[in-house]
Amino acid sequence: MVTFITCSTYSYRGSMLENIRILDLSRLLPGPYCSMLLADLGCHVIKIEEPTTGDYARWMPPFIKTESARFLSVNRNKKSMTLNLKAEKGRRIFMQLVERSDVVLESFRPGILETLQIHYEAAQKVNPGIIYCSITAYGQDGPYSHKAAHDLNVIGVGGVLSITRNREIPGIQIADTASGLLACIGILSAVIARERTGKGQHLDISMLDSIVSLLSIHAGEYFATKKSPIPEEMALSGGLACYNVYRTKDGKFVTLAALEPKFWQEFCGAVGRDDLGSRQFDDDQEELKQVMNRIFEEKSQEEWLAILQDVCTPVNNLEQVFRDPQVLHRKMLSQIEHPAAGVIDQVGTPIKSSHFSCGMRVQPPLFGEHTIPILQEMGLTQAEIKELQREGVI
């Protein structure tokens, strides 16, 4: 059972990127998120996994029957092939795949592909148009380039934690997903450039660069004032009473985004506090927040949502998100049948098209599910495939 996502009843049968072939060597979140978005748009993605452990995400709880929910969440529309890149025969097969592919996506630390002899320069020799995209924590060069890092390390170095209220860890992996998105943009740009020039290229995507690029507004203020922002004083991060989160009478929460003066005046009139109309940008925002706290404690979340429809929204947990009528209308919840996990829920694709189908076509692959069919497509005999299995190449 597959739910296709379209924006219109009129749709071509094919997908936007159905002729683009990607070899995905990445693991965990940044690379797989990138290749899932590309696969949703029709790219033919072959996920190449080490034969004994594969993508580490496969073994992370929680599980749906035997399958990791984390792995299932970012690996739909892909094929899985096991291949030992430390073995000479494995490298030879990989290079044969490079010959017939458009993109290689990888997330090894700098220097690993050179050690394996499957780096961009080597791939260029067999396919001048090949596009390599490397996602690393700190990039291919610079003093940190060989350091290992996770999302938390990167958002610390990149300044995000310094401007996060109480230095709390954000609820999502910002550096992981931002670098995956920017890698997706880079790959699509490189494909377009190759159409014009006939040449491939090596894209160097850094999680740190990605995070710093998200600081644009904050950095602009810093460049002007030469003062690092203080989280509690930042206007859009809890510093203003008119742009904040409040607890309601029933213990739930709502957001208030009455930033423009007309919306603030509308709010003040709706709650019967016209006396607050001139205090929107008072110097003493903390005192105003206390007044606001008392106001919101007078009614339930449901009552406030009915009264303040233009400026107030609920703070949903994930159960509520995937019951939200707008989320459901936009088909951001879909289902697909998996041979081991059964029918599984999936977050829908955020990209909608008036002419093409975007979204789920094939369930996330079983470990090594497509190894033999891919090798057969390459012309290997049954005897050759069994020899590769015996030698641990696949």
C-alpha positions as CSV (number, residue, x, y, z in Angstrom):
1,M,0.0,0.0,0.0
2,V,1.6,3.3,-1.1
3,T,0.2,6.8,-0.8
4,F,1.3,9.0,-3.6
5,I,1.5,12.7,-3.0
6,T,0.5,15.1,-5.7
7,C,-0.7,18.7,-5.8
8,S,-3.2,18.3,-8.6
9,T,-5.4,15.8,-10.2
10,Y,-3.4,16.4,-13.4
11,S,-0.1,14.6,-13.1
12,Y,2.5,13.0,-15.4
13,R,3.2,9.4,-14.8
14,G,6.9,9.9,-14.3
15,S,8.9,11.8,-11.6
16,M,10.9,15.0,-12.0
17,L,14.3,13.3,-11.5
18,E,13.7,9.8,-12.7
19,N,16.8,9.5,-14.8
20,I,19.3,10.6,-12.1
21,R,21.2,7.7,-10.5
22,I,22.7,8.2,-7.0
23,L,25.2,6.0,-5.1
24,D,24.6,6.8,-1.4
25,L,27.5,5.8,0.9
26,S,26.2,7.9,3.8
27,R,24.8,6.8,7.2
28,L,22.6,8.0,10.0
29,L,20.8,11.3,9.3
30,P,22.4,14.1,7.1
31,G,23.1,12.1,4.0
32,P,20.1,9.7,4.2
33,Y,17.8,12.7,4.7
34,C,19.3,14.3,1.6
35,S,19.0,11.2,-0.6
36,M,15.4,10.5,0.6
37,L,14.4,14.0,-0.6
38,L,16.0,13.3,-3.9
39,A,14.4,9.8,-4.1
40,D,11.0,11.4,-3.4
41,L,11.6,13.5,-6.5
42,G,12.3,10.4,-8.5
43,C,16.1,9.8,-8.3
44,H,17.2,6.2,-8.5
45,V,19.1,5.8,-5.2
46,I,21.3,2.8,-4.4
47,K,22.2,2.8,-0.7
48,I,25.6,1.0,-0.5
49,E,26.1,-0.5,3.0
50,E,29.0,-2.3,4.6
51,P,28.2,-6.1,4.6
52,T,28.3,-6.8,8.4
53,T,26.7,-3.7,10.0
54,G,25.4,-1.5,7.2
55,D,24.0,1.9,8.2
56,Y,24.3,2.2,12.0
57,A,20.7,3.6,12.1
58,R,19.4,0.1,11.3
59,W,20.2,-1.0,14.8
60,M,19.0,2.0,16.8
61,P,15.8,1.7,18.9
62,P,12.9,2.0,18.9
63,F,11.9,-0.9,16.6
64,I,8.8,-1.7,14.6
65,K,9.0,-5.5,14.8
66,T,12.5,-6.2,13.6
67,E,13.1,-2.8,11.9
68,S,14.5,0.4,13.3
69,A,12.0,3.3,13.2
70,R,14.9,5.7,12.8
71,F,16.1,3.9,9.7
72,L,12.7,3.6,8.2
73,S,12.0,7.3,8.6
74,V,14.7,8.5,6.1
75,N,15.3,5.6,3.7
76,R,12.2,5.1,1.6
77,N,12.4,4.9,-2.2
78,K,16.0,3.5,-2.1
79,K,17.6,0.2,-2.9
80,S,20.1,-1.4,-0.5
81,M,23.3,-3.1,-1.7
82,T,25.9,-4.5,0.5
83,L,29.5,-4.0,-0.7
84,N,32.8,-4.2,1.1
85,L,34.8,-1.2,-0.1
86,K,37.9,-2.4,1.7
87,A,38.1,-5.4,-0.6
88,E,39.7,-4.9,-4.1
89,K,36.7,-6.6,-5.8
90,G,34.3,-4.4,-3.9
91,R,36.1,-1.3,-5.1
92,R,36.1,-2.6,-8.6
93,I,32.3,-3.1,-8.5
94,F,31.9,0.3,-7.0
95,M,33.8,1.9,-9.8
96,Q,31.7,0.0,-12.4
97,L,28.6,1.5,-10.7
98,V,30.2,5.0,-10.8
99,E,30.5,4.6,-14.6
100,R,26.7,4.4,-14.9
101,S,25.8,6.8,-12.2
102,D,25.3,10.6,-11.9
103,V,26.1,11.3,-8.2
104,V,28.0,9.8,-5.3
105,L,26.9,11.0,-1.8
106,E,29.2,10.2,1.1
107,S,29.8,11.2,4.7
108,F,33.2,9.7,5.6
109,R,35.8,11.8,7.3
110,P,38.2,13.6,4.9
111,G,40.9,11.2,3.5
112,I,38.9,8.0,3.9
113,L,37.9,7.8,0.2
114,E,41.5,8.5,-0.8
115,T,42.6,5.5,1.4
116,L,40.0,3.3,-0.3
117,Q,41.0,4.7,-3.7
118,I,37.4,5.6,-4.6
119,H,37.8,9.4,-4.2
120,Y,36.5,12.0,-6.7
121,E,39.7,12.2,-8.8
122,A,39.7,8.4,-9.3
123,A,36.0,8.4,-10.1
124,Q,36.5,11.2,-12.7
125,K,38.7,8.9,-14.7
126,V,35.9,6.4,-15.3
127,N,33.1,9.0,-15.5
128,P,34.1,12.7,-16.2
129,G,30.6,13.8,-15.5
130,I,30.3,12.3,-12.0
131,I,29.2,14.5,-9.2
132,Y,30.6,13.8,-5.7
133,C,28.9,15.3,-2.7
134,S,30.7,15.0,0.7
135,I,28.9,15.9,3.9
136,T,31.2,16.2,6.9
137,A,31.1,18.0,10.3
138,Y,33.7,20.6,9.4
139,G,34.4,20.3,5.7
140,Q,37.2,18.9,3.6
141,D,39.9,21.4,4.8
142,G,40.7,23.7,7.8
143,P,42.0,23.0,11.3
144,Y,38.9,21.0,12.3
145,S,38.5,19.0,9.2
146,H,39.6,15.6,10.7
147,K,37.7,16.0,13.9
148,A,34.7,13.8,14.6
149,A,31.6,15.6,15.7
150,H,27.8,15.2,16.2
151,D,25.0,17.7,15.8
152,L,25.4,19.0,19.3
153,N,29.2,19.7,18.9
154,V,28.5,21.6,15.7
155,I,25.7,23.8,17.0
156,G,28.0,24.6,19.9
157,V,30.9,25.7,17.7
158,G,28.5,27.4,15.3
159,G,26.9,29.6,17.9
160,V,23.4,28.2,17.9
161,L,23.5,27.1,21.6
162,S,24.8,30.6,22.6
163,I,21.6,32.2,21.3
164,T,19.3,29.4,22.5
165,R,17.4,30.2,25.7
166,N,19.0,28.6,28.8
167,R,21.5,27.0,26.4
168,E,19.1,24.1,26.0
169,I,19.6,21.5,23.3
170,P,17.1,22.1,20.4
171,G,14.4,19.5,19.9
172,I,15.6,18.5,16.4
173,Q,19.0,17.9,14.9
174,I,19.5,21.2,13.2
175,A,23.0,20.8,11.8
176,D,22.2,17.3,10.5
177,T,19.0,18.3,8.6
178,A,20.3,21.7,7.4
179,S,23.4,20.1,5.9
180,G,21.2,17.5,4.3
181,L,19.0,20.2,2.7
182,L,22.0,22.2,1.5
183,A,23.6,19.0,0.0
184,C,20.3,18.4,-1.8
185,I,20.4,22.0,-3.2
186,G,24.1,21.5,-4.2
187,I,23.5,18.2,-6.0
188,L,20.6,19.6,-8.0
189,S,22.6,22.7,-8.9
190,A,25.5,20.5,-10.0
191,V,23.2,18.4,-12.2
192,I,22.0,21.6,-13.9
193,A,25.5,22.8,-14.3
194,R,26.6,19.5,-15.9
195,E,23.8,19.9,-18.5
196,R,25.4,23.2,-19.5
197,T,29.1,22.3,-19.2
198,G,29.3,18.5,-19.4
199,K,31.5,18.5,-16.3
200,G,31.0,17.0,-12.9
201,Q,32.3,18.4,-9.7
202,H,33.0,17.7,-6.0
203,L,30.7,19.4,-3.6
204,D,32.0,20.0,-0.1
205,I,29.1,20.4,2.4
206,S,30.0,21.2,6.0
207,M,27.5,20.9,8.9
208,L,29.3,23.8,10.5
209,D,29.0,25.9,7.3
210,S,25.4,25.0,7.1
211,I,24.7,26.2,10.7
212,V,26.7,29.4,10.3
213,S,24.6,30.2,7.1
214,L,21.5,29.9,9.2
215,L,22.8,32.7,11.4
216,S,22.3,35.3,8.7
217,I,19.9,37.7,10.6
218,H,21.7,37.3,13.9
219,A,25.1,37.7,12.3
220,G,23.9,40.9,10.6
221,E,22.9,42.4,13.9
222,Y,26.3,41.3,15.4
223,F,28.2,42.8,12.5
224,A,26.3,46.1,13.1
225,T,26.7,46.3,16.9
226,K,29.7,44.0,17.6
227,K,27.7,42.6,20.5
228,S,26.8,38.9,20.8
229,P,23.1,38.5,21.3
230,I,21.8,37.5,24.8
231,P,19.2,34.8,24.3
232,E,16.8,36.2,26.9
233,E,16.9,39.6,25.3
234,M,16.5,38.6,21.6
235,A,13.2,39.9,20.3
236,L,12.2,36.7,18.4
237,S,13.6,34.2,20.9
238,G,11.5,35.1,24.0
239,G,12.6,38.6,24.6
240,L,9.3,40.2,23.6
241,A,6.0,39.6,25.5
242,C,4.1,39.9,22.2
243,Y,6.0,37.1,20.6
244,N,6.1,34.3,23.1
245,V,4.8,31.0,24.5
246,Y,2.2,31.0,27.3
247,R,0.7,28.4,29.6
248,T,-3.1,28.2,29.7
249,K,-5.6,27.5,32.4
250,D,-5.7,23.7,31.6
251,G,-1.9,23.3,31.6
252,K,-1.5,23.4,27.9
253,F,0.5,26.0,25.9
254,V,-0.2,28.5,23.1
255,T,2.0,30.7,20.9
256,L,1.3,34.3,20.6
257,A,2.8,36.1,17.6
258,A,1.4,39.6,17.7
259,L,4.6,41.2,16.4
260,E,3.1,43.8,14.1
261,P,1.4,46.7,16.0
262,K,-2.0,46.0,14.4
263,F,-2.0,42.5,15.7
264,W,-0.9,43.6,19.1
265,Q,-3.8,46.1,19.2
266,E,-6.1,43.4,18.0
267,F,-4.9,41.1,20.9
268,C,-5.3,43.8,23.5
269,G,-8.9,44.5,22.3
270,A,-9.8,40.8,22.3
271,V,-8.6,40.3,25.9
272,G,-10.1,43.6,27.1
273,R,-6.8,45.1,27.9
274,D,-6.6,48.2,25.8
275,D,-4.4,49.7,28.5
276,L,-1.6,47.4,27.2
277,G,-1.7,48.8,23.7
278,S,1.1,51.3,24.2
279,R,3.3,48.9,26.1
280,Q,4.2,46.5,23.2
281,F,7.8,47.4,23.1
282,D,8.3,48.6,26.7
283,D,11.8,48.4,28.1
284,D,10.6,46.3,30.9
285,Q,9.5,43.2,28.9
286,E,9.8,40.9,31.9
287,E,7.1,42.8,33.8
288,L,4.9,42.7,30.7
289,K,5.4,39.0,30.4
290,Q,4.2,38.5,33.9
291,V,1.0,40.4,33.1
292,M,0.6,38.2,30.0
293,N,1.1,35.0,32.0
294,R,-1.8,36.0,34.3
295,I,-4.0,36.8,31.3
296,F,-3.4,33.4,29.6
297,E,-4.0,31.5,32.9
298,E,-7.6,32.8,32.9
299,K,-8.8,30.5,30.0
300,S,-8.1,27.1,28.5
301,Q,-6.1,26.5,25.3
302,E,-9.3,25.8,23.3
303,E,-10.9,29.1,24.5
304,W,-7.8,31.1,23.6
305,L,-7.6,29.5,20.1
306,A,-11.2,30.5,19.5
307,I,-10.7,34.1,20.7
308,L,-7.3,34.8,19.1
309,Q,-7.5,33.0,15.8
310,D,-5.1,35.4,13.9
311,V,-2.3,35.5,16.4
312,C,-2.5,32.4,18.5
313,T,-1.7,28.7,17.7
314,P,-1.4,25.6,19.9
315,V,1.9,24.1,20.9
316,N,1.2,20.6,19.5
317,N,3.0,17.4,20.6
318,L,3.7,14.9,17.8
319,E,0.4,13.0,18.3
320,Q,-1.4,16.3,17.8
321,V,0.8,17.3,14.8
322,F,-0.2,14.1,12.9
323,R,-3.9,14.8,13.7
324,D,-3.8,18.4,12.7
325,P,-6.2,19.1,9.8
326,Q,-3.7,21.2,7.9
327,V,-1.0,18.6,8.2
328,L,-3.4,15.9,7.0
329,H,-4.7,18.0,4.2
330,R,-1.2,18.6,3.0
331,K,-0.6,14.8,3.0
332,M,2.3,15.1,5.4
333,L,1.3,11.8,6.9
334,S,1.3,8.8,4.6
335,Q,1.6,5.0,4.9
336,I,3.5,2.3,3.1
337,E,3.7,-1.4,3.5
338,H,7.0,-2.9,4.6
339,P,7.8,-6.6,4.2
340,A,9.2,-6.9,7.8
341,A,7.6,-4.0,9.7
342,G,4.1,-4.2,8.2
343,V,2.2,-1.0,7.4
344,I,4.2,1.9,8.6
345,D,3.5,5.6,8.9
346,Q,5.8,8.0,7.2
347,V,6.3,11.8,7.1
348,G,5.1,12.9,3.7
349,T,7.3,14.8,1.2
350,P,7.3,18.6,1.7
351,I,7.7,19.1,-2.1
352,K,4.5,19.2,-4.1
353,S,4.2,19.5,-7.9
354,S,1.4,20.4,-10.2
355,H,2.7,18.0,-12.9
356,F,4.6,15.2,-11.3
357,S,4.1,12.7,-8.5
358,C,6.4,13.2,-5.5
359,G,6.6,11.0,-2.5
360,M,6.6,7.4,-1.6
361,R,6.9,4.7,-4.3
362,V,8.9,2.0,-2.6
363,Q,9.3,1.0,1.1
364,P,12.6,1.5,2.9
365,P,14.8,-1.5,1.9
366,L,15.8,-4.5,3.9
367,F,19.5,-4.8,4.6
368,G,21.2,-5.8,1.3
369,E,17.8,-6.5,-0.3
370,H,18.9,-5.5,-3.8
371,T,22.5,-6.6,-3.9
372,I,22.0,-9.6,-6.1
373,P,19.6,-8.0,-8.6
374,I,22.0,-5.0,-9.0
375,L,25.0,-7.4,-9.7
376,Q,22.9,-9.3,-12.1
377,E,22.0,-6.1,-14.0
378,M,25.8,-5.4,-14.2
379,G,26.2,-8.8,-15.9
380,L,27.7,-10.9,-13.1
381,T,26.9,-14.6,-13.3
382,Q,25.4,-16.6,-10.4
383,A,28.8,-18.3,-9.9
384,E,30.6,-14.9,-9.7
385,I,28.0,-13.6,-7.2
386,K,28.4,-16.7,-5.0
387,E,32.2,-16.2,-5.0
388,L,31.7,-12.6,-3.9
389,Q,29.5,-13.8,-1.0
390,R,32.1,-16.4,0.0
391,E,34.8,-13.8,0.1
392,G,32.8,-11.3,2.1
393,V,32.7,-8.7,-0.7
394,I,28.9,-8.7,-0.4
